[in-house]
Amino acid sequence: MKILRIIARLNVGGPARHVSLLNAGLQERGHDTLLAFGSLDVGEASLESAAVERGIPVVRIAGLGRRVDAAGDLRALVTLTRLMFREQPDVIHTHTAKAGTLGRIAALLYNATRRRARQALVLHTFHGHVFEGYFSDRISRLVRATERALARIADLIITISPRQREDIVTRFRIAAADRTVVVPLGLDLDPLFGVARELDGLRRTIGAEAGDLLVGYAGRLVPVKDLATLVRSFARAVSSVPELRLVLAGGGPERASLEVLAADLGVAERVHFLGWVDDLARFFGGVDLFALTSLNEGTPVAAIEAMAAGRPVVATAVGGVPDVVEHGSTGLLTPAGDVEAFASALVRLAEDQALREAMGTAGRARARERYSHHRLVSDIETLYEREVSRKRGDAR
């Protein structure tokens, strides 16, 4: 099969890693893949070189990035449509909001010129959604109406967790149940399954003492991650467990304000900003537990990686997080924005080594069973083959 995958940008984040793994895996299985993407936001790190090194054919399309610009978006739409006519894909699969919008409109234009037996299968994956809580009520209603219209263009909508499917089908009525399926994320977790607790490396880098307990976060430093709540919760937890340190791996526009907040709360010497890290195994080997305070999530990639490394997770019960982190088994869940509850969860795990170890073991087993990238590639390949055959068979 010839597969065209479209995403807004190849930043260091879950969706970009997801599409890179998919195209690499499908390419290895003999399929002809092409990954189209747009520009990064200012200050974002790129996965483009890593994708190219893995042998993934890529094409950058000006105007396809996340920023909305009428003239640039129109040019990107024209470029995408021309790309489809040139490549004549069997499958067009879009990811993320803007790429999903332009990609599905381009697919509609492309398929309109072809007999049904020769049309491309069109799919869209929701990695999360912005149907509420991001914009004003009026804009949120417009977003939902737009996605309902776009869903009718796609042959199939993919969600990455059962909870997200419930949102798409029932809560917001974006797509019909019989056209919406769940395909959980798959990640390259093999380097993390063997991670043990490392007393050098990261701990030496930040000057941690032997008895210190490290709370880790890895990801973008952006408002939706609500890292101010994490810093405030950490500051409260330190008053009960002075050995705690907070280590944040990643970059973004919130870094400066978080550094000021840590100083204002008197914990700056125990809060460490690493910037982007390349060696996740080293990072997770150095931390004792993982924290995630997001206001919204699709499927939390970093939490899955922490579990694969055998680290318990403290997280907010938002979006697809409860589908990943099982409260009381692989970690602890709290309401979003609740500093006191999150701090209490940090203290509970910090004070109970046996509980940390038990949750870490359970998390590693859960990650191994559910989130292998080998399973993801196999599931998607089977889905493509079945749906292409069904669409073209129905046309005969």
MIDO-489500 format. One record per residue (C-alpha): residue number from 1; x, y, z. Coordinates in steps of 0.1 Angstrom, whole numbers, m for minus. Layout:
[r NUM; [X; Y; Z]],
...
***
This chain:
[r 1; [0; 0; 0]],
[r 2; [10; 36; m5]],
[r 3; [3; 56; 26]],
[r 4; [3; 94; 30]],
[r 5; [4; 105; 66]],
[r 6; [m1; 142; 75]],
[r 7; [7; 160; 108]],
[r 8; [11; 197; 116]],
[r 9; [46; 195; 130]],
[r 10; [74; 170; 140]],
[r 11; [81; 185; 174]],
[r 12; [93; 165; 204]],
[r 13; [59; 153; 215]],
[r 14; [36; 123; 216]],
[r 15; [18; 126; 182]],
[r 16; [51; 132; 163]],
[r 17; [68; 102; 178]],
[r 18; [37; 82; 172]],
[r 19; [36; 90; 134]],
[r 20; [73; 84; 131]],
[r 21; [71; 50; 146]],
[r 22; [41; 41; 125]],
[r 23; [57; 51; 92]],
[r 24; [90; 34; 101]],
[r 25; [72; 2; 111]],
[r 26; [50; 1; 80]],
[r 27; [80; 9; 57]],
[r 28; [98; m21; 72]],
[r 29; [68; m42; 64]],
[r 30; [71; m33; 27]],
[r 31; [46; m4; 24]],
[r 32; [54; 28; 6]],
[r 33; [50; 56; 31]],
[r 34; [53; 94; 30]],
[r 35; [51; 117; 60]],
[r 36; [40; 153; 53]],
[r 37; [44; 180; 80]],
[r 38; [47; 217; 86]],
[r 39; [68; 242; 106]],
[r 40; [76; 241; 143]],
[r 41; [64; 266; 168]],
[r 42; [91; 290; 181]],
[r 43; [114; 273; 205]],
[r 44; [103; 238; 198]],
[r 45; [128; 209; 193]],
[r 46; [125; 189; 161]],
[r 47; [122; 152; 154]],
[r 48; [127; 156; 116]],
[r 49; [164; 145; 116]],
[r 50; [155; 114; 137]],
[r 51; [128; 105; 113]],
[r 52; [151; 109; 83]],
[r 53; [178; 88; 100]],
[r 54; [153; 60; 104]],
[r 55; [147; 60; 66]],
[r 56; [113; 76; 67]],
[r 57; [105; 96; 35]],
[r 58; [93; 130; 45]],
[r 59; [81; 162; 29]],
[r 60; [78; 196; 46]],
[r 61; [48; 218; 35]],
[r 62; [49; 255; 42]],
[r 63; [18; 267; 60]],
[r 64; [9; 233; 75]],
[r 65; [22; 242; 110]],
[r 66; [m1; 248; 139]],
[r 67; [m3; 286; 134]],
[r 68; [m36; 297; 117]],
[r 69; [m30; 320; 87]],
[r 70; [m56; 322; 60]],
[r 71; [m32; 328; 31]],
[r 72; [m7; 302; 43]],
[r 73; [m34; 277; 50]],
[r 74; [m48; 280; 15]],
[r 75; [m14; 275; 0]],
[r 76; [m9; 244; 22]],
[r 77; [m42; 231; 11]],
[r 78; [m33; 235; m26]],
[r 79; [1; 219; m20]],
[r 80; [m15; 189; m1]],
[r 81; [m40; 184; m29]],
[r 82; [m13; 184; m56]],
[r 83; [8; 160; m35]],
[r 84; [m21; 136; m34]],
[r 85; [m26; 137; m71]],
[r 86; [11; 131; m76]],
[r 87; [15; 103; m51]],
[r 88; [m20; 86; m56]],
[r 89; [m20; 71; m21]],
[r 90; [m42; 41; m11]],
[r 91; [m44; 56; 24]],
[r 92; [m46; 92; 36]],
[r 93; [m42; 94; 74]],
[r 94; [m43; 127; 92]],
[r 95; [m32; 136; 127]],
[r 96; [m37; 167; 149]],
[r 97; [m63; 194; 144]],
[r 98; [m50; 217; 117]],
[r 99; [m34; 190; 96]],
[r 100; [m66; 170; 101]],
[r 101; [m86; 199; 87]],
[r 102; [m65; 207; 57]],
[r 103; [m57; 171; 50]],
[r 104; [m93; 159; 50]],
[r 105; [m104; 188; 28]],
[r 106; [m76; 179; 4]],
[r 107; [m86; 143; 5]],
[r 108; [m122; 152; m3]],
[r 109; [m110; 172; m34]],
[r 110; [m87; 143; m44]],
[r 111; [m113; 116; m40]],
[r 112; [m140; 136; m58]],
[r 113; [m121; 131; m91]],
[r 114; [m117; 94; m88]],
[r 115; [m140; 64; m92]],
[r 116; [m149; 49; m58]],
[r 117; [m129; 18; m65]],
[r 118; [m98; 40; m69]],
[r 119; [m105; 64; m40]],
[r 120; [m81; 66; m11]],
[r 121; [m91; 54; 24]],
[r 122; [m93; 85; 46]],
[r 123; [m87; 83; 84]],
[r 124; [m81; 108; 112]],
[r 125; [m66; 101; 146]],
[r 126; [m75; 123; 176]],
[r 127; [m45; 124; 199]],
[r 128; [m65; 147; 222]],
[r 129; [m91; 173; 217]],
[r 130; [m99; 210; 224]],
[r 131; [m136; 208; 225]],
[r 132; [m139; 225; 258]],
[r 133; [m118; 245; 283]],
[r 134; [m94; 260; 257]],
[r 135; [m115; 287; 241]],
[r 136; [m146; 307; 247]],
[r 137; [m180; 289; 245]],
[r 138; [m187; 304; 211]],
[r 139; [m153; 293; 197]],
[r 140; [m156; 259; 213]],
[r 141; [m190; 254; 196]],
[r 142; [m175; 264; 163]],
[r 143; [m146; 239; 168]],
[r 144; [m170; 211; 175]],
[r 145; [m192; 219; 145]],
[r 146; [m161; 220; 123]],
[r 147; [m150; 186; 135]],
[r 148; [m184; 171; 130]],
[r 149; [m183; 182; 93]],
[r 150; [m147; 169; 89]],
[r 151; [m156; 136; 105]],
[r 152; [m181; 130; 76]],
[r 153; [m152; 132; 51]],
[r 154; [m132; 104; 69]],
[r 155; [m140; 68; 64]],
[r 156; [m129; 61; 99]],
[r 157; [m120; 81; 131]],
[r 158; [m94; 66; 154]],
[r 159; [m91; 75; 191]],
[r 160; [m63; 64; 213]],
[r 161; [m82; 55; 244]],
[r 162; [m117; 43; 254]],
[r 163; [m123; 74; 273]],
[r 164; [m115; 96; 243]],
[r 165; [m138; 75; 221]],
[r 166; [m166; 82; 246]],
[r 167; [m159; 119; 243]],
[r 168; [m159; 118; 205]],
[r 169; [m190; 96; 201]],
[r 170; [m213; 103; 230]],
[r 171; [m203; 134; 249]],
[r 172; [m195; 158; 220]],
[r 173; [m212; 138; 192]],
[r 174; [m184; 144; 167]],
[r 175; [m185; 110; 149]],
[r 176; [m208; 80; 146]],
[r 177; [m200; 50; 168]],
[r 178; [m198; 26; 139]],
[r 179; [m171; 48; 123]],
[r 180; [m150; 53; 154]],
[r 181; [m124; 28; 167]],
[r 182; [m99; 27; 195]],
[r 183; [m62; 19; 186]],
[r 184; [m41; 25; 217]],
[r 185; [m7; 42; 213]],
[r 186; [24; 21; 207]],
[r 187; [58; 33; 217]],
[r 188; [94; 21; 213]],
[r 189; [98; 11; 250]],
[r 190; [124; m16; 247]],
[r 191; [153; 7; 260]],
[r 192; [132; 15; 291]],
[r 193; [122; m20; 301]],
[r 194; [156; m28; 315]],
[r 195; [162; 5; 333]],
[r 196; [173; 1; 369]],
[r 197; [177; 28; 396]],
[r 198; [208; 48; 388]],
[r 199; [227; 65; 416]],
[r 200; [251; 83; 393]],
[r 201; [243; 100; 360]],
[r 202; [213; 123; 364]],
[r 203; [216; 124; 402]],
[r 204; [253; 135; 399]],
[r 205; [244; 161; 373]],
[r 206; [220; 179; 396]],
[r 207; [241; 174; 427]],
[r 208; [216; 151; 445]],
[r 209; [227; 134; 477]],
[r 210; [224; 97; 482]],
[r 211; [192; 99; 503]],
[r 212; [174; 124; 480]],
[r 213; [142; 113; 462]],
[r 214; [137; 127; 427]],
[r 215; [103; 136; 413]],
[r 216; [106; 137; 375]],
[r 217; [86; 154; 347]],
[r 218; [95; 151; 310]],
[r 219; [77; 171; 283]],
[r 220; [68; 205; 271]],
[r 221; [68; 235; 295]],
[r 222; [35; 249; 282]],
[r 223; [3; 261; 299]],
[r 224; [m18; 229; 293]],
[r 225; [7; 209; 314]],
[r 226; [m1; 232; 344]],
[r 227; [34; 229; 358]],
[r 228; [27; 258; 382]],
[r 229; [5; 233; 401]],
[r 230; [34; 208; 400]],
[r 231; [59; 233; 415]],
[r 232; [34; 245; 441]],
[r 233; [26; 209; 451]],
[r 234; [62; 200; 452]],
[r 235; [69; 230; 475]],
[r 236; [42; 218; 499]],
[r 237; [54; 182; 498]],
[r 238; [90; 193; 506]],
[r 239; [78; 206; 540]],
[r 240; [69; 170; 549]],
[r 241; [97; 152; 530]],
[r 242; [128; 175; 528]],
[r 243; [147; 149; 507]],
[r 244; [126; 156; 477]],
[r 245; [139; 172; 445]],
[r 246; [120; 181; 413]],
[r 247; [136; 175; 379]],
[r 248; [120; 189; 348]],
[r 249; [132; 177; 314]],
[r 250; [119; 197; 285]],
[r 251; [115; 232; 272]],
[r 252; [89; 258; 264]],
[r 253; [76; 292; 271]],
[r 254; [67; 285; 307]],
[r 255; [103; 279; 319]],
[r 256; [111; 314; 330]],
[r 257; [78; 318; 350]],
[r 258; [83; 284; 366]],
[r 259; [118; 294; 377]],
[r 260; [104; 326; 393]],
[r 261; [77; 306; 410]],
[r 262; [102; 281; 425]],
[r 263; [122; 310; 438]],
[r 264; [92; 328; 453]],
[r 265; [82; 295; 470]],
[r 266; [117; 291; 484]],
[r 267; [124; 258; 466]],
[r 268; [146; 270; 437]],
[r 269; [176; 251; 450]],
[r 270; [156; 218; 448]],
[r 271; [140; 224; 414]],
[r 272; [162; 215; 384]],
[r 273; [155; 224; 348]],
[r 274; [174; 202; 324]],
[r 275; [161; 214; 290]],
[r 276; [155; 187; 264]],
[r 277; [172; 154; 271]],
[r 278; [181; 128; 245]],
[r 279; [186; 99; 268]],
[r 280; [153; 90; 284]],
[r 281; [166; 58; 299]],
[r 282; [192; 78; 319]],
[r 283; [165; 103; 330]],
[r 284; [141; 77; 342]],
[r 285; [169; 57; 358]],
[r 286; [177; 87; 380]],
[r 287; [142; 96; 391]],
[r 288; [121; 78; 418]],
[r 289; [86; 87; 406]],
[r 290; [70; 106; 378]],
[r 291; [46; 135; 380]],
[r 292; [20; 149; 355]],
[r 293; [m3; 178; 363]],
[r 294; [m19; 183; 329]],
[r 295; [m52; 201; 325]],
[r 296; [m60; 179; 295]],
[r 297; [m43; 149; 278]],
[r 298; [m49; 125; 250]],
[r 299; [m28; 95; 260]],
[r 300; [2; 106; 282]],
[r 301; [33; 93; 264]],
[r 302; [57; 103; 292]],
[r 303; [36; 85; 318]],
[r 304; [37; 53; 297]],
[r 305; [75; 57; 294]],
[r 306; [78; 62; 331]],
[r 307; [58; 30; 337]],
[r 308; [80; 11; 313]],
[r 309; [110; 22; 333]],
[r 310; [93; 9; 365]],
[r 311; [85; 43; 380]],
[r 312; [52; 49; 398]],
[r 313; [32; 79; 384]],
[r 314; [13; 107; 402]],
[r 315; [m10; 123; 377]],
[r 316; [m42; 143; 372]],
[r 317; [m73; 123; 362]],
[r 318; [m79; 141; 329]],
[r 319; [m85; 129; 293]],
[r 320; [m69; 96; 286]],
[r 321; [m47; 95; 318]],
[r 322; [m70; 71; 338]],
[r 323; [m69; 47; 308]],
[r 324; [m31; 45; 313]],
[r 325; [m25; 50; 350]],
[r 326; [m45; 27; 372]],
[r 327; [m52; 44; 405]],
[r 328; [m38; 25; 434]],
[r 329; [m20; 0; 411]],
[r 330; [4; 18; 389]],
[r 331; [2; 52; 404]],
[r 332; [m21; 78; 421]],
[r 333; [m46; 101; 404]],
[r 334; [m58; 134; 417]],
[r 335; [m82; 162; 404]],
[r 336; [m66; 187; 380]],
[r 337; [m54; 219; 397]],
[r 338; [m57; 205; 432]],
[r 339; [m24; 214; 449]],
[r 340; [m32; 199; 482]],
[r 341; [m43; 165; 467]],
[r 342; [m13; 163; 444]],
[r 343; [11; 172; 472]],
[r 344; [m4; 145; 494]],
[r 345; [0; 119; 467]],
[r 346; [37; 129; 463]],
[r 347; [42; 126; 500]],
[r 348; [25; 92; 502]],
[r 349; [48; 77; 476]],
[r 350; [79; 95; 489]],
[r 351; [73; 80; 523]],
[r 352; [66; 44; 512]],
[r 353; [94; 27; 493]],
[r 354; [75; m6; 492]],
[r 355; [45; 11; 475]],
[r 356; [68; 28; 450]],
[r 357; [84; m5; 441]],
[r 358; [51; m24; 438]],
[r 359; [35; 3; 416]],
[r 360; [66; 5; 395]],
[r 361; [65; m33; 389]],
[r 362; [28; m32; 380]],
[r 363; [33; m2; 357]],
[r 364; [61; m19; 338]],
[r 365; [40; m50; 332]],
[r 366; [11; m28; 321]],
[r 367; [32; m9; 296]],
[r 368; [48; m41; 282]],
[r 369; [13; m56; 276]],
[r 370; [m5; m26; 262]],
[r 371; [18; m1; 246]],
[r 372; [43; m20; 224]],
[r 373; [51; m3; 191]],
[r 374; [51; m37; 174]],
[r 375; [14; m41; 184]],
[r 376; [6; m6; 171]],
[r 377; [21; m12; 137]],
[r 378; [4; m46; 134]],
[r 379; [m30; m32; 145]],
[r 380; [m28; m3; 120]],
[r 381; [m16; m24; 91]],
[r 382; [m45; m48; 97]],
[r 383; [m69; m19; 99]],
[r 384; [m57; m3; 67]],
[r 385; [m58; m36; 47]],
[r 386; [m93; m44; 60]],
[r 387; [m108; m10; 54]],
[r 388; [m92; m4; 19]],
[r 389; [m105; m38; 9]],
[r 390; [m140; m30; 22]],
[r 391; [m141; 5; 6]],
[r 392; [m130; m7; m28]],
[r 393; [m150; m39; m26]],
[r 394; [m182; m20; m18]],
[r 395; [m176; 0; m50]],
[r 396; [m177; m30; m73]],
***
